[in-house]
Amino acid sequence: MADSLSPDAVEPLLAGGFGRPYVYEESCESTQRLLSEDAPEGAVAACEEQTAGRGRLGRDWTAPRGTAVLMSVLLRPPAERRVAELSLVGGVATALTVERATGLSAQIKWPNDVMLNRGKVAGVLAETRGKAVVLGIGLNANQSRGELPADAKTPASSLRVVDATVRDRAALLADLVTEVERTYKLWAVGGLDAIYEELGSRDFLRARRVIVEGVEALATGITRDGRLEIATNGGRRLVESGEVEYLR
């Protein structure tokens, strides 16, 4: 299979400790379901096509077969860390991977999207599995404009749409796994403070008008504990989770 995420294509490119074991299926419901709770930390699952891929709030995540990087990694975070922060950890890792691949600046839209040229090119989903967490990442790599969902709340894009380049997805996945390992290990030791320079400088919502739970506000930034700070007529407020719509 040309441009495959198969073990033969990916495993020789893995540079760190994550990615072993590497679980692969050509087609699966979701890579989140390919990793068991007792898998070792750093185990990675990937596929060419998800038949029941999911994003936040139960939304579908779809991509034509063989066009996206679809992967999950099993993590065992320290007890003192907030699991909710892992979507931002994954966002930082994905943004850095996108920047190396394209040479362009990527941004992180709280709490779990990666943006490039104002279009969403990746999403991150962290799900608890017993004492472990499965961190799923979907990165739009080689979709054409016509292959992207037209009705997404946040406009969808892909690396190919941005710069007209078709990429080797195995190399993208291997770089992403390495970056997830680096970013995660920094966070495990030092929390978001350890990666806040990379996070805060890529804050897509900062200084934008947003709507949170029906209330219009000004997003003032992601805090060092992973919350979104907004300013409303009633004062400043910290948002733990939920739907945030930005006004273009």
N, C-alpha and C positions, 0 to 999 in steps of 0.2 A: 504494500500500500504506500503510494507516494505521500510524502509529508505526513507521516504517521506519528502518533504518540505511543507506539508500542515500546515494550522494554528494550528491544534491539536498537531503537532510535534514540531513546531518552537516557537509559542507564549509563552509557559511556560518557555522557555529557555532565552527569551529576558531580559536583565539586566538593560537597560537604558530607555531613553525616545523615541529613534528611534524604528521604527518597528510597530508603532500604528498610523493609521491603517495598517494592513498587508493584502495586496491584493494578492490572489493566484489563479493561473489557472494551471491545469495539463499540458496543451499545449497552447502556444500562439505564435504570430508572433515574438514578442520581448517584454521583460519586460519593455523596455523603453516606450512602447506604452500603458502600463496598468495604468500609473499615469497621471492624468490630472493636468493642470497648477494650478488649485485652490485647490489641495490637500494640507494638512498641511505639514509643514517641518518635515522631518523624516519619512514620509510615505514610506513604502517599498513594492515592488512588486517582486514576485518570481514565478518560474514555473519549471516543470520537463523537459520540452523540448521547444526549440525555433525553429519555422519553418522558420523564416527569421531574425535570429540573425545577428547583424552587429558589426564589429570592426571599427578601424580607416580607413579613406580613402575609405569607402564604401565596405570594404572586408567582406566576409561572416564569421560568427562565428558559428561553428557547433559542436555538441556533442551528442552522443547517449542519448536517453531518460533515465533520472534517474541516470546519472553518474556525472554531474557537479553541481556546485552551481551557479545558474543564478539568479541575483537579480539587482534591481535598487532602488535608494533612491532619493526622491525629496528634494532639498536643496534651501534655499533662502539666498544666500551669501550677505554680506554687499556690498554696492555700491563701496566702496574703494578697494575691492579685485579684482584681475585679475581672471576671470573665467577659463582662460587657465591653471591656476595652479591646478585646482581641479583634473585633471587626476593624478597628482603627489601626491596629498593628498590621493586619493583613492589607489594609488600604495603603499604608506607607510602603510596605514591601512591593505591592503591585504598582504603585505610582513610580517608584524608583526603577522597577523593571521596564515599565513603559517608556520612561525617559531615556534609558540606555538604548532601547530598541529604536526610538524615533528621533532622538536628539531634541525633543520638544519638552516644554514644561507641562507636567501633569498636576492635577489638583485632586483633593479629597473632599467629597461632599458628605458631610456628616449625615448619618453615622457609618455608611458602608459603601459608598460609590466612588469610583475613580473617573475623573473627567479629563478630557483632552479636547482642546478647542471648543469648549462649552458643550460637548457631547459625552454621554456616559459610555465608556469603553469597558468598564469592569464593575462587578459587584462582589461583595464579600458577605458570607453568612457563617456565623459561629453558632454551633449547636452543642449543648452539653450531652455527654454520653456516659452516664455514671460519674466517675471521677475524672473522666477525660473530656476533651473538647475536640470536635471535628470542625476544622476551619475550611470552608469551601470557597473557592474563587473561580469565577467565570470571567474570562478575558476575551473580548471580541477582537480577533486578530485579522482574519482574512475575509470577513463578510463584505460583499458589495453593498451599496446603499439599498438596493432593492431587497436584500436578504435580511434587513434589520426591521424590527417591529416599528410600525408607523404610529402606533397609538400609545407609546410609553409616556408616562407622566414626565419623566426626565428624558429629553431627546436622546435616542440611542445612536451610537457611532461605533466605528471600529478603527483599528490602526490603519487598515487598508484604505478606508474612506478618507482618512486625514491626509495620508501622504502617497497614496496610489502604489504602495509597495506590498507585495505578497511575501509573507515571511515563513521561515521554517518554524513550525509550531513546537517541535521537539526542543529546539534551542531556547525558545521563549519559555517553555515550561521548566527546563532545567535551570535557567537563570532565576525564574520566579521561586522555585523551591529553595535555591541557595539564599535568595534575599529574604524569604520567609524565615529561614533558620537564623540568619544573622539578626534580623529585626526582633524576632521572638525572644532570642536569648538575651538581647539587651533589655527588653521589657521585663523578662522574668527576673532579672537581677535588680533593675532600677525603676520599674514601672514606666509610665508614659513620660516621666521626666527624662528618661534615658534616650527617647526618640522624639522629644517634643520639638526640637529645632526642625527636624524633617517633617513633622506633622503640622506645626503651626504655620510654617512658611508656605504650605500648600492648601490652606484652608479656603475652600471654594466659597463658602457661605459668608465669610467675614465681610461685614459692611454691606451686605445685601438685604433688601427687604424680603421678609419671609412670612408665611402663614403657618402658625402652629395651633392646632386644635381650634381652627376658625378665627384665631386672633392674629392680626397683622402686627409685625414687630420688626426690629432691626437686629440681625444677627451680629453679635459683637465678637464671637470667636469660640473655638473649642478650648475648654479649660484643661488644666493639667491632670484632671481625673476623668477626662473623656466625656464630659457633658457639654451641651451646647448652651452658651450664654446668649440670651436675647434681651433686648431693651423694649419695653412696652410703655404705654401711657401710665401704667401703674407701677413702673419701676423695673429693675432688673430681675430676671428669672433664669433658673437653670433647668434645662430640659434633659430628662434622663433617657427618654426613648420616645418613639412615636413618629408620626408622619410630619415631615417638614417640606413645604412647597415654597420654592423661591419665585419671586416676581421678576421677570426678565426686564 
